[in-house]
Amino acid sequence: MRVIGIDPGVAVTGYAVVERVGSRTRALDVGIVRTRPGAQAQRLLELEDGIDKVLVRHRPDAAAVERVFFNANVRTAMAVGQASGVALAAAARREIEVVDYTPLEVKLSVVGYGAATKHQVQTMVARLLGLARAPAPPDAADACALAICHLSRGALRDAVDRALA
């Protein structure tokens, strides 16, 4: 199974295409889509174009996107929500299954501890993907963690389905 993890943001969106074959999990592509400062609509269009290029290049089976949650900064939450919507629409246009995960779900899946630090998540991402160091910038590492979370939860769902069959 091949999954794209997307950590949405208007200025910088992290992405990671991760594949699991048997028991081996590996990163196929890790990076960011950076938009130029300017009008919000133009930035969102650049973001959609960047995400779509990755989707076309790698043809993932699923997309794991970080679920937007409201924080104290309404402006930031709105912008991240718009970026998330662009990512969801880009994947849906390519008929890719989309699942969203909270930061807590991702941390539990990758580290086993819901209050894990960014450094702990990055360290485990590198270990799980067999990388010499954590992907950079942090947005890309978070995208890796999202993809790993989806693969882990998918394996669990499959095991439960087999047990119930």
PAFI-229189 format. One line per field, with one value per residue (C-alpha): x negated, y, z; residue number from 1; residue in one letter. Coordinates in nm, 3 decimals. Layout:
residues N
x <- X ...
y <- Y ...
z <- Z ...
seq <- NUM ...
type <- A ...
END
This chain:
residues 165
x <- 0.000 -0.119 -0.006 -0.068 -0.082 0.003 -0.068 0.128 0.021 0.060 -0.304 -0.451 -0.276 -0.470 -0.415 -0.554 -0.478 -0.536 -0.495 -0.454 -0.538 -0.513 -0.669 -0.895 -0.798 -0.993 -0.973 -0.946 -0.933 -0.948 -0.931 -0.736 -0.522 -0.613 -0.389 -0.495 -0.368 -0.069 0.304 0.453 0.640 0.320 0.132 0.404 0.390 0.010 0.061 0.316 0.084 -0.208 -0.007 0.144 -0.202 -0.300 0.028 -0.020 -0.386 -0.329 0.036 0.096 0.376 0.473 0.409 0.363 0.419 0.376 0.716 0.743 0.826 0.913 0.650 0.619 0.515 0.829 0.647 0.395 0.669 0.866 0.562 0.467 0.830 0.821 0.495 0.643 0.948 0.724 0.538 0.865 1.005 0.685 0.691 1.065 1.025 0.779 1.024 0.784 0.927 0.880 0.856 0.777 0.599 0.556 0.206 0.287 0.373 0.052 -0.166 -0.004 -0.054 -0.414 -0.557 -0.302 -0.263 -0.003 -0.206 -0.522 -0.742 -0.817 -1.169 -1.037 -0.807 -1.090 -1.323 -1.066 -0.985 -1.353 -1.374 -1.053 -1.157 -1.519 -1.655 -1.989 -1.821 -1.476 -1.327 -1.349 -1.186 -0.952 -0.648 -0.792 -0.861 -0.503 -0.377 -0.582 -0.424 -0.075 -0.146 -0.296 0.008 0.242 0.039 0.034 0.404 0.476 0.279 0.477 0.808 0.706 0.613 0.947 1.136 0.953 1.025 1.395 1.431
y <- 0.000 0.350 0.648 1.020 1.203 1.573 1.826 2.128 2.490 2.784 2.895 2.543 2.209 1.895 1.579 1.226 0.929 0.614 0.259 -0.067 -0.390 -0.689 -0.580 -0.318 0.049 0.300 0.663 0.712 1.093 1.347 1.722 2.043 2.260 2.623 2.900 3.254 3.539 3.711 3.682 3.389 3.253 3.245 3.067 2.804 2.751 2.702 2.458 2.256 2.243 2.125 1.853 1.738 1.695 1.461 1.268 1.219 1.118 0.858 0.749 0.676 0.446 0.676 1.021 1.086 1.452 1.618 1.711 2.082 2.173 2.515 2.691 3.039 3.197 3.208 3.350 3.064 2.805 2.945 2.946 2.590 2.487 2.633 2.451 2.130 2.173 2.215 1.893 1.704 1.830 1.746 1.388 1.351 1.477 1.191 0.947 0.877 0.766 1.046 0.996 1.262 1.211 1.430 1.506 1.286 0.987 1.033 1.056 0.747 0.554 0.655 0.698 0.522 0.833 1.102 1.384 1.303 1.597 1.690 1.557 1.220 1.194 1.287 1.031 0.752 0.849 0.814 0.479 0.337 0.440 0.330 0.681 0.805 1.122 1.272 1.426 1.805 2.047 1.945 1.973 1.691 1.477 1.534 1.423 1.103 1.044 1.088 0.830 0.587 0.636 0.544 0.237 0.122 0.175 0.004 -0.301 -0.304 -0.273 -0.561 -0.781 -0.707 -0.782 -1.117 -1.207 -1.128 -1.313
z <- 0.000 -0.085 0.125 0.097 0.427 0.408 0.684 0.556 0.575 0.340 0.335 0.372 0.332 0.413 0.213 0.227 0.007 0.211 0.094 0.283 0.107 0.339 0.666 0.510 0.521 0.316 0.212 -0.164 -0.163 0.118 0.079 0.102 -0.119 -0.051 -0.176 -0.260 -0.044 -0.197 -0.234 -0.042 -0.345 -0.550 -0.270 -0.243 -0.620 -0.601 -0.314 -0.511 -0.812 -0.598 -0.426 -0.754 -0.908 -0.624 -0.655 -1.029 -0.989 -0.715 -0.748 -0.378 -0.264 0.023 0.164 0.536 0.624 0.961 1.103 1.170 1.525 1.659 1.866 2.015 1.683 1.468 1.164 1.165 1.215 0.920 0.690 0.785 0.733 0.383 0.305 0.440 0.218 -0.085 0.002 0.053 -0.278 -0.470 -0.341 -0.401 -0.760 -0.818 -0.650 -0.366 -0.032 0.223 0.599 0.855 1.185 1.490 1.617 1.920 1.698 1.499 1.810 1.962 1.638 1.576 1.926 2.147 2.363 2.293 2.448 2.248 2.149 1.789 1.841 1.961 1.659 1.421 1.582 1.550 1.191 1.100 1.280 1.129 0.778 0.819 0.762 0.893 1.024 1.056 0.743 0.731 0.760 1.043 0.812 0.600 0.908 1.026 0.683 0.719 1.060 0.911 0.640 0.893 1.118 0.833 0.741 1.104 1.153 0.822 0.934 1.257 1.068 0.841 1.140 1.310 0.986 0.951 1.314 1.273 0.941
seq <- 1 2 3 4 5 6 7 8 9 10 11 12 13 14 15 16 17 18 19 20 21 22 23 24 25 26 27 28 29 30 31 32 33 34 35 36 37 38 39 40 41 42 43 44 45 46 47 48 49 50 51 52 53 54 55 56 57 58 59 60 61 62 63 64 65 66 67 68 69 70 71 72 73 74 75 76 77 78 79 80 81 82 83 84 85 86 87 88 89 90 91 92 93 94 95 96 97 98 99 100 101 102 103 104 105 106 107 108 109 110 111 112 113 114 115 116 117 118 119 120 121 122 123 124 125 126 127 128 129 130 131 132 133 134 135 136 137 138 139 140 141 142 143 144 145 146 147 148 149 150 151 152 153 154 155 156 157 158 159 160 161 162 163 164 165
type <- M R V I G I D P G V A V T G Y A V V E R V G S R T R A L D V G I V R T R P G A Q A Q R L L E L E D G I D K V L V R H R P D A A A V E R V F F N A N V R T A M A V G Q A S G V A L A A A A R R E I E V V D Y T P L E V K L S V V G Y G A A T K H Q V Q T M V A R L L G L A R A P A P P D A A D A C A L A I C H L S R G A L R D A V D R A L A
END
